[in-house]
C-alpha cells in the first residue's frame, strides 16, 4: 500500500484543542466488524465502555508519564533554539528534535534558560539523520523539572496551562519518560476503573515512552522505505502472566492505545520483555497478542492510522473516519475514541 491510501480531509474545527470537563465525557465510536459484510458504526458515550468489556477481559494500559520535554535556549551567537526531547538515552544524554533558524553543528553549546533567569549549557554531540544527541551537565530529569515545558502536540494551539498539567496525563501514569501522552488512556478516571473491576474485568500495565517521532510525518510514498522511530518499552512479568491466563480462560486482551499494542506485539515478535522497538505495523501484519483496541482518531498519513487500519481493516477504518467526520467527532489527543475488534484476516 502507498502513503496516499492513508490520507483524509479533516475540517480544522474537529481538532480538539482542550479536554472536556470530565475524562469520561468523550464520545466512543464502536466499529463492529461483521465478517464479509460492511462494519457497523455505533455512536456511544465513553461511559458505554462498561457494556463493551466482558467479565474476564484484560485491559492493558501504558503507565508512562509525560515529562516537561520542551526546552528553550540560545546559541552563543544569539540565535534562538527550541529543543524537544525525543528519548532519554543516558542519565545526562538525550536525543532531541531541534527548531532553529540555523541548526547547531556538533560541538555547539546551547544555553537553555527558564522564566526564573536560570541557565545551563547543552552540548551538541551527534546527529543520526533525524535527531540530535545532546549532553546535559547533570541528570536530564532533574533539569527538565526546572527548565522544561509540557510538550503539547503541534496541532494544539494554546500554551500549556494548569489544566493541561493534569489532563495530559493518564490516571495510571507513574513512569516518567514520554514526550506525548498515550491518549486513549486519557478517557479513564478512577471511578470507571473501579466499575470495570466490579464487573469482573481486570487491568495491567506496560510502559512505552512515547517519543516525539510519533508526530513525525511519513514522507515516503512507498511505505517499505519509511524508517520508524525507536521507543523504549518494558512489560512486567505479571502482565505477561495475566495475558496468558486471560487467553487461557477465553477472555480478550484489550490494548488501551496504540502504544500499549506496539509494546505487546513487539514482545510477541522478539520474546524480549524490554528494550527499544521500532515496530512499524501496516496492513498485512499478523497480530499475536491483542484482540481489541481502544484508540483515539489519528493524523492523516500517520503510522498510527496505518496501525489501526492493519488491526481493523483498511476499508473499515476509512469508512469509520468518514462516519466520525460526518458526525463531528473530536479528533486527536484531546478528542474522542474508537473501540475496535481485530479482524482475523487483516490484509487490506
C-alpha positions as CSV (number, residue, x, y, z in Angstrom):
1,X,0.0,0.0,0.0
2,X,1.0,3.6,-0.6
3,X,1.1,6.6,1.7
4,X,-1.8,8.2,-0.2
5,X,-4.0,5.3,0.8
6,X,-4.0,6.8,4.4
7,X,-4.9,10.3,3.7
8,X,-8.2,12.1,4.5
9,X,-9.5,15.6,4.8
10,X,-10.3,16.8,8.3
11,X,-12.1,20.1,9.0
12,X,-9.9,22.1,11.4
13,X,-12.8,22.7,13.8
14,X,-12.8,19.0,14.6
15,X,-9.3,19.1,16.1
16,X,-9.9,19.1,19.9
17,X,-7.9,22.0,21.4
18,X,-8.9,21.4,25.1
19,X,-10.0,18.4,27.2
20,X,-13.7,18.1,28.1
21,X,-14.9,18.9,31.6
22,X,-14.6,15.2,32.7
23,X,-12.4,12.5,31.3
24,X,-15.4,10.2,30.6
25,X,-17.4,12.9,28.8
26,X,-16.0,12.0,25.4
27,X,-17.8,10.0,22.7
28,X,-17.0,6.5,21.7
29,X,-17.4,5.0,18.2
30,X,-17.8,1.3,18.2
31,X,-16.6,-0.3,14.9
32,X,-18.4,-3.7,14.9
33,X,-16.9,-5.9,12.1
34,X,-19.3,-8.4,10.6
35,X,-17.2,-10.8,8.6
36,X,-17.5,-10.2,4.9
37,X,-20.3,-7.6,5.5
38,X,-19.7,-3.9,6.0
39,X,-18.9,-3.0,9.5
40,X,-21.5,-1.3,11.7
41,X,-20.7,2.0,13.3
42,X,-22.4,2.6,16.7
43,X,-22.3,6.0,18.3
44,X,-21.8,5.8,22.0
45,X,-20.6,7.8,25.0
46,X,-17.3,6.7,26.5
47,X,-19.1,5.5,29.7
48,X,-20.6,2.8,27.5
49,X,-17.2,1.1,27.6
50,X,-18.7,-0.7,30.6
51,X,-21.1,-2.6,28.3
52,X,-18.3,-3.4,25.8
53,X,-15.9,-5.0,28.3
54,X,-16.8,-8.5,29.4
55,X,-16.0,-10.3,32.8
56,X,-12.6,-11.9,32.4
57,X,-11.3,-9.4,29.8
58,X,-8.0,-7.7,30.4
59,X,-7.2,-4.1,29.6
60,X,-3.6,-3.2,29.1
61,X,-2.7,0.4,29.9
62,X,0.6,2.3,29.2
63,X,1.7,3.7,32.5
64,X,4.3,6.1,31.0
65,X,4.3,9.7,32.4
66,X,4.7,12.7,30.2
67,X,7.8,14.8,31.1
68,X,8.3,18.5,30.6
69,X,10.3,17.8,27.5
70,X,10.3,21.2,25.6
71,X,13.3,23.4,26.3
72,X,14.1,27.0,25.1
73,X,17.7,28.2,24.7
74,X,20.1,30.4,22.8
75,X,23.2,29.7,20.8
76,X,26.3,31.5,21.8
77,X,25.9,33.6,18.7
78,X,22.5,34.7,20.0
79,X,20.1,32.7,17.8
80,X,17.0,31.1,19.4
81,X,16.8,27.3,19.7
82,X,13.9,25.1,20.8
83,X,14.8,21.5,21.8
84,X,12.2,18.8,22.1
85,X,13.3,15.6,23.8
86,X,12.8,12.6,21.6
87,X,14.1,10.0,24.1
88,X,16.5,10.0,27.0
89,X,19.5,7.7,26.2
90,X,21.6,8.0,29.4
91,X,21.5,9.8,32.7
92,X,22.8,13.0,31.2
93,X,22.2,12.5,27.4
94,X,19.1,12.6,25.2
95,X,18.1,12.5,21.5
96,X,16.2,15.7,20.6
97,X,14.4,17.5,17.8
98,X,15.7,21.0,17.2
99,X,14.0,24.0,15.8
100,X,16.3,26.9,14.9
101,X,16.9,29.3,12.0
102,X,20.2,27.5,11.5
103,X,20.6,24.1,13.2
104,X,23.6,24.0,15.6
105,X,26.6,21.8,14.5
106,X,28.2,19.1,16.6
107,X,30.2,20.7,19.4
108,X,28.0,23.8,19.6
109,X,26.8,24.9,23.0
110,X,23.2,26.0,23.5
111,X,22.4,27.8,26.8
112,X,19.0,26.7,28.0
113,X,17.0,29.2,30.1
114,X,13.8,29.3,32.2
115,X,11.5,32.1,33.3
116,X,13.4,32.5,36.6
117,X,16.5,33.6,34.6
118,X,18.5,30.4,35.3
119,X,20.6,28.8,32.6
120,X,22.6,25.7,31.8
121,X,24.7,24.6,28.8
122,X,23.7,21.8,26.5
123,X,26.4,20.4,24.1
124,X,25.5,19.0,20.6
125,X,27.4,15.7,20.4
126,X,25.8,13.8,17.5
127,X,23.3,13.5,14.7
128,X,21.6,10.4,13.3
129,X,20.0,12.0,10.2
130,X,16.7,12.7,12.1
131,X,17.5,13.6,15.7
132,X,20.3,15.3,17.5
133,X,22.1,13.8,20.5
134,X,22.9,16.3,23.3
135,X,24.8,16.1,26.6
136,X,23.4,17.7,29.7
137,X,25.7,18.9,32.6
138,X,23.7,16.8,35.1
139,X,20.7,14.4,35.3
140,X,18.3,15.1,32.5
141,X,15.1,14.5,34.5
142,X,16.2,16.9,37.3
143,X,17.0,19.7,34.7
144,X,13.7,19.1,32.9
145,X,11.7,19.6,36.1
146,X,13.3,23.1,36.5
147,X,13.5,24.2,32.9
148,X,11.1,22.1,30.8
149,X,7.7,22.9,29.5
150,X,4.9,20.3,28.9
151,X,5.1,19.4,25.2
152,X,1.6,19.6,23.9
153,X,1.3,18.2,20.3
154,X,1.9,20.6,17.4
155,X,-1.9,20.7,16.4
156,X,-2.9,22.1,19.9
157,X,-2.5,25.8,19.5
158,X,-2.5,27.1,23.1
159,X,0.3,27.3,25.5
160,X,0.2,24.5,28.2
161,X,-1.7,25.6,31.3
162,X,-2.6,24.1,34.7
163,X,-5.5,22.1,33.2
164,X,-3.1,20.5,30.7
165,X,-0.7,19.6,33.5
166,X,-3.2,17.2,34.9
167,X,-5.4,16.3,31.9
168,X,-2.5,15.5,29.6
169,X,-1.5,12.6,31.9
170,X,-3.5,9.4,32.4
171,X,-4.7,8.3,35.8
172,X,-2.3,5.3,35.7
173,X,0.8,7.4,34.8
174,X,3.8,6.7,37.0
175,X,7.0,6.1,35.0
176,X,8.4,9.3,33.6
177,X,9.8,9.3,30.1
178,X,7.2,10.1,27.5
179,X,7.1,13.3,25.5
180,X,3.5,12.7,24.4
181,X,0.6,11.1,26.3
182,X,-0.8,7.7,25.5
183,X,-4.0,9.4,24.7
184,X,-6.5,6.5,24.7
185,X,-5.9,6.3,28.4
186,X,-6.9,9.9,29.0
187,X,-10.6,8.9,28.8
188,X,-10.4,6.8,32.0
189,X,-10.9,8.0,35.5
190,X,-10.6,6.2,38.9
191,X,-14.4,5.6,39.0
192,X,-14.7,3.9,35.7
193,X,-11.7,1.7,36.5
194,X,-13.4,0.7,39.8
195,X,-16.6,-0.1,37.9
196,X,-14.8,-2.3,35.4
197,X,-13.2,-4.2,38.2
198,X,-16.5,-4.7,40.0
199,X,-18.0,-6.2,36.8
200,X,-15.1,-8.8,36.6
201,X,-12.7,-7.2,34.2
202,X,-9.0,-6.7,35.0
203,X,-6.3,-4.4,34.0
204,X,-2.5,-4.5,33.9
205,X,0.2,-2.2,32.6
206,X,3.1,-1.9,30.2
207,X,5.5,1.0,29.8
208,X,6.3,2.6,26.4
209,X,7.8,6.0,26.5
210,X,6.1,7.8,23.6
211,X,8.7,9.8,21.6
212,X,8.3,13.0,19.6
213,X,8.7,10.9,16.5
214,X,5.1,9.8,16.9
215,X,4.2,13.2,15.3
216,X,6.8,12.9,12.5
217,X,5.0,12.7,9.2
218,X,5.6,9.8,6.8
219,X,7.3,11.3,3.8
220,X,7.9,8.2,1.6
221,X,5.0,7.2,-0.7
222,X,6.4,3.7,-0.7
223,X,5.8,2.6,2.9
224,X,8.6,0.0,2.8
225,X,11.1,2.8,2.7
226,X,9.8,4.5,5.9
227,X,12.1,4.2,8.9
228,X,10.1,4.0,12.1
229,X,11.4,5.9,15.2
230,X,12.6,4.0,18.2
231,X,10.8,4.0,21.6
232,X,11.7,2.2,24.8
233,X,9.3,-0.3,26.3
234,X,9.1,-2.7,29.2
235,X,6.5,-5.3,30.1
236,X,6.4,-6.7,33.7
237,X,6.3,-10.4,34.1
238,X,3.0,-10.2,35.9
239,X,1.4,-8.5,32.9
240,X,2.6,-11.4,30.6
241,X,1.2,-13.9,33.1
242,X,-2.2,-12.0,33.2
243,X,-2.3,-12.1,29.4
244,X,-1.6,-15.9,29.3
245,X,-4.3,-16.5,31.9
246,X,-6.8,-14.3,30.1
247,X,-6.4,-16.1,26.8
248,X,-6.4,-19.5,28.6
249,X,-9.8,-18.7,30.1
250,X,-11.3,-17.3,26.9
251,X,-11.1,-13.6,27.8
252,X,-9.9,-10.9,25.5
253,X,-6.8,-8.8,25.7
254,X,-7.8,-5.1,25.1
255,X,-5.0,-2.7,24.4
256,X,-5.7,0.8,25.6
257,X,-4.0,2.7,22.9
258,X,-1.6,2.1,20.0
259,X,1.4,2.4,22.3
260,X,0.2,-0.5,24.5
261,X,-0.4,-2.5,21.4
262,X,3.1,-1.8,20.0
263,X,4.7,-2.9,23.2
264,X,2.8,-6.1,23.4
265,X,3.2,-7.0,19.7
266,X,7.0,-6.1,19.9
267,X,7.3,-8.5,22.8
268,X,5.5,-11.2,21.0
269,X,7.8,-10.9,17.9
270,X,11.1,-10.6,19.8
271,X,10.3,-12.5,23.0
272,X,12.1,-9.6,24.8
273,X,10.3,-8.1,27.7
274,X,12.1,-4.7,27.4
275,X,14.2,-2.7,25.1
276,X,13.8,-0.3,22.2
277,X,11.3,-1.0,19.5
278,X,10.8,0.5,16.0
279,X,8.0,-1.9,15.0
280,X,6.1,-0.4,12.1
281,X,2.7,-2.0,11.7
282,X,1.0,-1.8,8.3
283,X,-1.9,-3.8,6.7
284,X,-0.9,-7.4,6.4
285,X,0.7,-7.6,9.9
286,X,-0.2,-10.7,11.9
287,X,-1.2,-9.7,15.5
288,X,-0.3,-12.3,18.1
289,X,-1.5,-10.8,21.5
290,X,-4.1,-8.1,21.2
291,X,-7.8,-8.9,20.5
292,X,-9.4,-5.4,20.8
293,X,-8.1,-1.9,20.7
294,X,-9.3,1.3,22.2
295,X,-7.8,4.3,20.4
296,X,-8.3,7.9,19.5
297,X,-8.6,9.3,16.0
298,X,-5.2,9.7,14.3
299,X,-3.5,12.2,11.9
300,X,-3.7,11.7,8.2
301,X,-0.8,9.8,6.6
302,X,0.4,8.8,10.1
303,X,1.9,5.5,11.2
304,X,-0.8,5.2,13.8
305,X,-3.5,5.4,11.2
306,X,-1.7,2.6,9.3
307,X,-1.6,0.6,12.5
308,X,-5.4,0.8,13.2
309,X,-6.1,0.0,9.6
310,X,-3.9,-3.1,9.9
311,X,-5.9,-4.1,13.0
312,X,-9.5,-3.5,12.0
313,X,-9.2,-3.4,8.2
314,X,-8.4,-0.6,5.8
315,X,-11.9,-0.2,4.4
316,X,-13.5,-0.4,7.9
317,X,-11.2,2.4,9.2
318,X,-11.7,4.5,6.1
319,X,-15.5,4.4,6.5
320,X,-15.2,4.8,10.2
321,X,-13.3,8.1,9.8
322,X,-15.8,9.3,7.2
323,X,-18.6,8.5,9.7
324,X,-16.7,10.3,12.5
325,X,-16.2,13.4,10.4
326,X,-19.8,13.5,9.3
327,X,-21.0,13.2,12.9
328,X,-18.5,15.7,14.1
329,X,-16.4,13.6,16.5
330,X,-13.5,15.4,18.1
331,X,-10.1,14.3,16.8
332,X,-6.6,13.7,18.1
333,X,-5.1,13.8,21.6
334,X,-8.0,15.5,23.4
335,X,-10.6,14.0,21.1
336,X,-13.0,11.1,21.1
337,X,-12.2,7.4,21.0
338,X,-12.9,4.3,18.9
339,X,-13.4,0.7,20.1
340,X,-12.0,-1.8,17.5
341,X,-12.0,-5.6,17.3
342,X,-9.2,-7.3,15.4
343,X,-10.0,-8.9,12.1
344,X,-8.9,-12.5,11.7
345,X,-7.7,-11.6,8.2
346,X,-6.2,-8.1,8.5
347,X,-5.0,-7.9,4.9
348,X,-6.5,-4.8,3.0
